[in-house]
Amino acid sequence: MNQMAKDTVEDALEMNFSTAELQRYSRQINLSQVGKEGQCRLKEARVLCIGAGGLGSPASLYLAAAGIGTLGIVDQDTVDLSNLHRQLLHGTNDVGREKTDSARARLLAINPTIVVETYTTRLSAGNAVELIRNYDIVVDGSDNLPTRYLSSDVCVWERKPNIYGSVHQFEGQASLFAPHLGGPCYRCLFPEPPPPEAIPSCAEAGVLGVVPGLIGIIQAMEAIKLIIGTGGNLLGRLLHVDALTLRFREFNIRRDPNCPVCGESPSITEPIDYEQFCNHSNASTVRGISATKLQEMISRGQEVALLDVREPFEFEIARIPKSRLIPLGTIPFDRNSTDRNNRRDVQERRAQRARHRISARRRFRKFTQSRRWSRRLARRGRSDDAQILRRSERTHEQARRCRAEFARNTGLLACALSGVTLR
C-alpha cells in the first residue's frame, strides 16, 4: 500500500469516515474553510426541510450531496405532473407517489451514507414543536403563509435558525431568521399577513422552474455555512433576486423590539390557530358556492353566468358547459367583458386628456421660449431693464401655471406620492 493510500485510511479512521466517504467529500475537504473538522460537523448535523417541492428539492439535494448526517423531510402532498419542471427531487415515474417516499429514494440514491427521516404530514400547531425540536436547522420551503408563520415562531421558541425562501414568477427572496443569534424573525419582517388574494399560488401566477432552484440552493448554502461556522450569512438581510434581469438586491431588516414573538415582551409563547390568523382579518365578503350546489342550479334550468378565470390551456383540458373563458390576468383589459357605452366613455375621456396634455405642452413650450427670448434681448441691450423684468416675471408666472396644468393632466406620480392635490 502506497503512502497516499495509507494517509487516506488513517484520515478515514480519524474522522470516523469510511474510505468511500472520504473520497466522496474529498473536494470540499480540500477547502481550508471546510477541512476535516467542517466535514465532521456536516455529518453530525440534523437539518429539517419543510416541503419537498420547488424550494425543498434543490435544498435537500445539495444538503444530501454535501454530507448532512440526518435530513428530515416534511410534506403531505403527492407528486403531480405539473411539479416536475421545478421539483427535480421527483421524476416522471413518481407521479401519484407520496413526495416523502420519492424524496427518500432520490436522496439515498445520491448519498446512501446519510439518514433520511420523512414525515408524510403537514406541519401543524400540533406537531411543529416536537418535529423542529429534534433538528439543528430548519430550511423553510413551504408555499403558504400559515406554515411560514408557524415554523418561524417555533424556531424562535426552540432557538433554531430558520432559513427562509419564497418565489413568485421570475423573482425570489431568501433570508435567515434567528433572534437568538441577534437577528430578526419572520414576524419582524411581516408583522401582519397580507390578504390571501394578494399572494397567488404557483398554479395561479406561474413560476419559472429555474427560480426556485436558485433560491433553494441559496438556502442550502446558508445551512452549510452555519454548520461549518464560516463565511457571512443572511442574518438581518433579505436577498431579493430578479431572474428576468438577473439582478440581486439586499434589504437590511432589524429585529423589532415590539415583536409579539421575539420582542422584549412577547405575547405569543405557544402555537396559535395560524389558519385563522392569516385569514380572519381579510375574510372575503364574496359568497362561495359548492360544485354540488352549482350542479343543482344548472339541472333546474336556472340561468347562471359562469366565468372561468383559468388560463386558456386549462380551459381546453376540462371545462363546465356554457362557461365563458376570461383569464384572470386579462380581466382589467378585456374589451369584451365591459359594457360598450362604458368603453366609449373611457375612450372619450382618454382622448380628452390627450388633447389637454398636447395643449399644455404647447403653451409650456411657448412660454418657456418667450422667457428665453426676453433674456436674450436683455443681453443684447434691445430693451430697457424694467420692461424685460416685468415681462420675465409675467412669463415665469404663466409658465408655473402651465406646469401645474401639465402635471394635473398627466397625473404625475410625484404628486400622488407626496399627497399633493393640484386644484
C-alpha positions in Angstrom: 0.0 0.0 0.0 1.5 3.3 -1.1 1.8 6.3 1.3 -1.2 8.2 -0.2 -3.4 5.2 0.4 -2.2 4.8 3.9 -2.8 8.5 4.6 -6.4 8.1 3.3 -7.1 5.2 5.5 -5.7 7.0 8.6 -7.7 10.1 7.8 -10.9 8.0 7.5 -10.3 6.3 10.8 -9.5 9.6 12.5 -12.6 11.3 11.1 -14.9 8.3 11.7 -15.5 8.2 7.9 -15.2 5.2 5.6 -12.7 5.3 2.8 -15.6 5.7 0.3 -17.0 8.7 2.3 -13.6 10.3 2.4 -13.2 10.0 -1.3 -16.8 11.3 -1.8 -16.2 14.5 0.1 -12.5 15.0 -0.8 -13.1 18.0 -3.0 -14.8 20.0 -0.3 -12.5 18.7 2.5 -9.6 20.3 0.5 -11.2 23.7 1.1 -9.4 25.3 4.0 -12.8 26.8 5.2 -14.2 23.2 5.5 -11.4 20.7 6.1 -11.8 17.6 8.2 -13.5 19.4 11.1 -16.1 21.0 8.9 -16.9 17.7 7.2 -17.3 16.1 10.6 -19.7 18.9 11.6 -21.8 18.3 8.5 -22.0 14.6 9.3 -23.2 15.3 12.8 -25.8 17.9 11.7 -29.5 17.4 11.6 -31.4 19.6 9.1 -35.2 19.7 8.6 -36.6 20.6 5.2 -40.2 21.8 5.3 -41.6 20.9 1.9 -40.3 18.7 -0.8 -41.4 20.9 -3.6 -39.7 23.7 -5.7 -37.5 25.0 -2.8 -37.1 21.8 -0.9 -36.0 19.8 -3.9 -32.7 21.7 -4.7 -32.0 22.4 -1.0 -32.3 18.8 0.1 -30.4 17.5 -3.0 -27.4 19.7 -2.2 -27.5 19.1 1.5 -27.6 15.4 0.9 -24.7 15.6 -1.5 -22.7 17.7 0.9 -22.9 15.0 3.6 -25.5 16.3 6.1 -25.8 13.4 8.5 -29.5 13.4 9.1 -32.0 15.1 6.7 -35.7 15.4 7.7 -38.4 15.9 5.0 -41.9 17.1 5.9 -44.6 17.1 3.1 -48.1 15.7 2.8 -48.5 16.1 -1.0 -48.2 13.6 -3.8 -46.2 14.1 -7.0 -48.1 15.8 -9.8 -47.0 16.0 -13.4 -47.1 19.8 -13.2 -44.5 19.7 -10.4 -41.7 18.2 -12.5 -40.5 21.3 -14.3 -39.2 22.7 -11.0 -39.2 19.9 -8.4 -36.2 17.8 -9.6 -36.4 15.6 -6.5 -39.1 13.7 -8.3 -39.3 12.0 -11.7 -42.0 11.1 -14.2 -42.3 7.6 -12.7 -43.1 9.2 -9.3 -46.3 10.8 -10.4 -49.0 9.9 -7.9 -46.5 8.8 -5.4 -46.1 10.5 -2.0 -43.4 13.1 -2.1 -41.7 11.9 1.0 -41.3 8.4 -0.4 -40.0 9.8 -3.7 -37.6 12.2 -1.9 -36.2 9.5 0.3 -35.4 7.2 -2.6 -33.8 10.1 -4.6 -31.7 11.4 -1.7 -30.4 8.0 -0.8 -29.6 7.3 -4.4 -27.4 10.4 -4.4 -25.8 9.7 -1.0 -26.5 6.3 0.7 -24.4 7.2 3.7 -26.8 9.7 5.1 -30.0 9.2 7.1 -33.3 10.5 5.6 -36.3 10.8 8.0 -39.6 11.5 6.4 -42.9 12.8 7.8 -45.9 12.4 5.5 -47.9 15.1 7.2 -48.4 18.9 7.1 -46.5 20.9 9.7 -49.2 22.0 12.1 -49.6 23.6 15.6 -49.9 20.1 17.0 -46.7 18.6 15.7 -44.4 21.5 14.8 -42.7 21.9 18.2 -41.9 18.2 18.5 -40.6 18.0 14.9 -38.4 21.1 15.0 -37.0 20.4 18.4 -35.2 17.3 17.1 -33.2 19.2 14.5 -30.4 21.8 14.4 -31.5 23.9 11.5 -34.8 24.4 9.6 -35.0 25.1 5.9 -38.4 26.5 5.2 -39.5 25.7 1.7 -43.2 26.0 2.4 -45.6 27.7 -0.1 -48.2 29.1 2.3 -48.4 31.8 5.0 -49.7 29.7 7.9 -46.8 27.3 7.7 -44.2 30.1 7.4 -45.5 31.9 10.5 -45.7 28.6 12.4 -42.2 27.4 11.5 -40.7 30.9 12.3 -42.5 31.1 15.7 -41.5 27.6 16.8 -37.9 28.2 15.7 -37.8 31.3 17.9 -39.1 29.3 20.9 -36.7 26.4 20.3 -33.7 28.7 19.4 -33.3 27.1 15.9 -32.1 29.0 12.8 -34.9 29.3 10.2 -33.7 29.7 6.6 -36.5 31.3 4.7 -37.1 31.3 0.9 -40.0 32.2 -1.4 -40.6 32.6 -5.1 -43.0 34.3 -7.4 -42.8 34.1 -11.2 -39.3 35.4 -12.1 -38.5 36.6 -8.6 -37.3 35.1 -5.3 -36.1 36.0 -1.9 -34.2 34.4 0.9 -33.1 35.3 4.4 -32.0 33.8 7.8 -34.2 34.3 10.8 -32.5 33.7 14.1 -33.3 36.1 17.0 -31.1 34.0 19.4 -28.2 34.9 17.1 -29.1 38.6 17.1 -31.3 38.8 14.0 -35.0 39.2 13.4 -37.7 36.6 12.9 -40.3 36.3 10.1 -42.8 38.4 12.1 -40.3 41.3 12.4 -40.4 41.4 8.6 -44.1 40.7 8.1 -45.9 41.6 11.4 -49.3 41.0 9.7 -50.1 38.6 6.9 -51.2 40.2 3.6 -54.6 39.4 2.2 -54.7 35.8 0.8 -55.7 37.0 -2.6 -52.5 39.1 -2.7 -50.3 36.0 -2.8 -51.3 33.8 -5.8 -50.0 30.3 -5.8 -47.7 28.9 -8.5 -50.8 27.4 -10.2 -52.3 30.9 -10.4 -49.3 33.1 -11.1 -46.9 30.7 -12.6 -43.2 30.3 -11.9 -40.1 29.7 -14.0 -38.6 26.4 -12.8 -35.1 27.8 -12.5 -36.1 30.4 -9.9 -36.9 28.0 -7.0 -33.8 26.1 -7.9 -31.7 29.2 -7.4 -33.4 30.2 -4.1 -33.2 26.6 -2.8 -29.5 26.4 -3.5 -29.0 29.7 -1.6 -30.9 28.2 1.3 -28.7 25.0 1.2 -25.6 27.2 1.1 -26.8 29.2 4.2 -27.3 25.9 6.1 -23.9 24.6 5.2 -22.1 27.8 6.3 -24.0 27.8 9.6 -23.0 24.3 10.3 -19.3 24.6 9.5 -19.1 28.1 11.0 -17.6 30.0 8.2 -18.4 33.0 5.9 -21.1 35.6 6.2 -24.8 34.8 6.2 -28.2 36.4 5.5 -28.9 37.3 9.2 -30.5 40.7 9.2 -30.5 40.8 5.4 -33.2 40.0 2.8 -31.8 38.9 -0.5 -34.1 39.6 -3.5 -33.4 38.0 -6.9 -34.9 39.2 -10.1 -34.1 36.4 -12.6 -35.6 38.3 -15.5 -32.9 41.0 -15.3 -30.5 38.8 -13.2 -30.2 41.5 -10.6 -29.5 40.8 -6.9 -30.6 43.4 -4.3 -30.3 43.4 -0.5 -32.5 45.0 2.1 -31.5 45.4 5.8 -34.0 44.1 8.3 -33.9 44.6 12.0 -35.3 42.8 15.0 -38.5 44.5 16.2 -38.4 45.1 20.0 -42.2 45.1 19.9 -42.4 41.8 18.0 -45.1 39.6 19.7 -42.8 36.5 19.4 -39.2 37.6 19.7 -39.6 41.1 21.2 -38.8 42.3 24.6 -42.3 41.4 25.9 -43.6 38.6 23.8 -47.3 38.0 23.8 -47.3 34.8 21.7 -45.5 32.0 23.5 -47.1 28.9 22.0 -48.6 27.9 18.7 -51.9 29.6 17.7 -54.5 28.9 15.1 -52.4 30.1 12.1 -55.1 29.5 9.5 -57.4 31.9 11.4 -54.6 34.3 11.9 -53.8 34.5 8.2 -57.4 34.8 7.1 -59.6 36.3 9.8 -58.7 40.0 9.1 -59.0 39.6 5.4 -62.2 37.4 5.2 -63.8 37.8 1.8 -67.3 39.2 1.5 -67.9 37.3 -1.7 -70.2 34.3 -1.2 -69.0 30.9 -2.2 -70.9 28.1 -3.8 -70.1 24.4 -3.9 -69.9 22.3 -7.0 -72.9 20.3 -5.9 -75.0 23.4 -5.5 -73.9 24.7 -8.9 -74.9 21.4 -10.5 -78.3 21.6 -8.9 -78.9 25.1 -10.2 -77.9 24.0 -13.7 -80.1 20.9 -13.5 -83.1 23.0 -12.6 -82.6 25.1 -15.7 -81.7 28.2 -13.6 -79.9 30.8 -15.6 -76.3 31.0 -14.5 -73.5 33.3 -15.7 -70.4 31.2 -15.2 -67.0 32.8 -15.7 -63.9 30.6 -16.0 -60.8 32.6 -15.0 -58.2 29.9 -15.6 -55.7 30.0 -18.4 -56.8 29.0 -22.0 -54.8 25.8 -21.9 -56.5 24.8 -18.7 -59.9 25.6 -20.2 -59.1 23.3 -23.1 -58.3 20.4 -20.8 -61.7 20.5 -19.0 -64.5 23.0 -18.6 -68.1 23.3 -17.5 -70.5 23.6 -20.4 -71.7 27.1 -21.3 -68.9 28.7 -19.2 -67.2 31.7 -20.5 -63.4 32.0 -20.5 -61.9 35.3 -19.2 -58.4 34.6 -17.9 -57.8 36.3 -14.5 -54.8 38.3 -15.7 -56.8 39.8 -18.6 -59.9 40.9 -16.8 -59.0 44.6 -16.4 -58.0 44.7 -20.1 -60.7 42.6 -21.7 -62.6 44.8 -24.0 -65.4 42.3 -24.5 -66.0 42.0 -20.8 -67.2 45.6 -20.3 -70.2 47.5 -21.5 -69.9 49.2 -24.9 -71.1 52.5 -23.6 -68.6 52.4 -20.7 -65.8 51.7 -23.2 -66.9 54.7 -25.3 -66.8 56.9 -22.2 -63.4 55.7 -21.3 -62.1 56.3 -24.8 -63.6 59.8 -24.9 -62.0 60.6 -21.5 -58.6 59.3 -22.7 -58.9 61.4 -25.9 -59.8 64.5 -23.9 -56.9 64.1 -21.5 -54.6 63.6 -24.5 -55.8 66.8 -26.1 -55.2 68.6 -22.7 -51.7 67.2 -22.5 -50.8 68.3 -26.0 -52.3 71.8 -25.4 -50.4 72.1 -22.1 -47.1 71.1 -23.7 -47.6 73.7 -26.5 -48.3 76.5 -24.1 -45.5 75.5 -21.8 -43.1 75.4 -24.8 -44.4 78.8 -26.0 -43.9 80.5 -22.6 -40.5 78.9 -22.0 -39.3 80.1 -25.4 -40.7 83.6 -24.7 -38.8 83.8 -21.4 -35.6 82.7 -23.1 -36.1 85.4 -25.8 -36.6 88.1 -23.1 -33.3 87.1 -21.6 -31.6 87.2 -25.0 -32.9 90.7 -25.6 -31.6 91.8 -22.3 -28.2 90.5 -23.1 -28.2 92.4 -26.4 -29.4 95.6 -24.9 -32.5 95.9 -27.2 -35.0 96.6 -24.3 -34.8 98.6 -21.1 -34.2 96.6 -17.9 -37.6 97.4 -16.3 -39.6 96.2 -19.3 -37.7 93.0 -19.6 -38.0 92.3 -15.8 -41.8 92.8 -15.9 -42.1 90.6 -18.9 -39.9 87.9 -17.4 -41.9 87.9 -14.2 -45.2 87.6 -16.0 -43.8 84.8 -18.3 -42.4 83.0 -15.3 -45.8 83.0 -13.6 -47.5 81.8 -16.7 -45.0 79.0 -17.1 -45.6 78.0 -13.5 -49.3 77.7 -14.1 -48.7 75.8 -17.3 -46.5 73.3 -15.5 -49.2 72.8 -12.8 -51.8 72.2 -15.5 -49.4 69.8 -17.3 -48.9 67.9 -14.0 -52.7 67.7 -13.4 -53.5 66.4 -16.8 -50.7 63.8 -16.9 -51.3 62.6 -13.3 -47.6 62.7 -12.3 -46.7 60.0 -9.8 -44.7 62.6 -7.7 -48.0 64.4 -6.9 -49.6 61.2 -5.8 -46.7 60.0 -3.7 -46.4 63.4 -1.9 -50.1 63.6 -1.2 -50.3 67.0 -3.1 -53.6 67.7 -4.9 -53.4 70.3 -7.6 -56.6 72.4 -7.7 
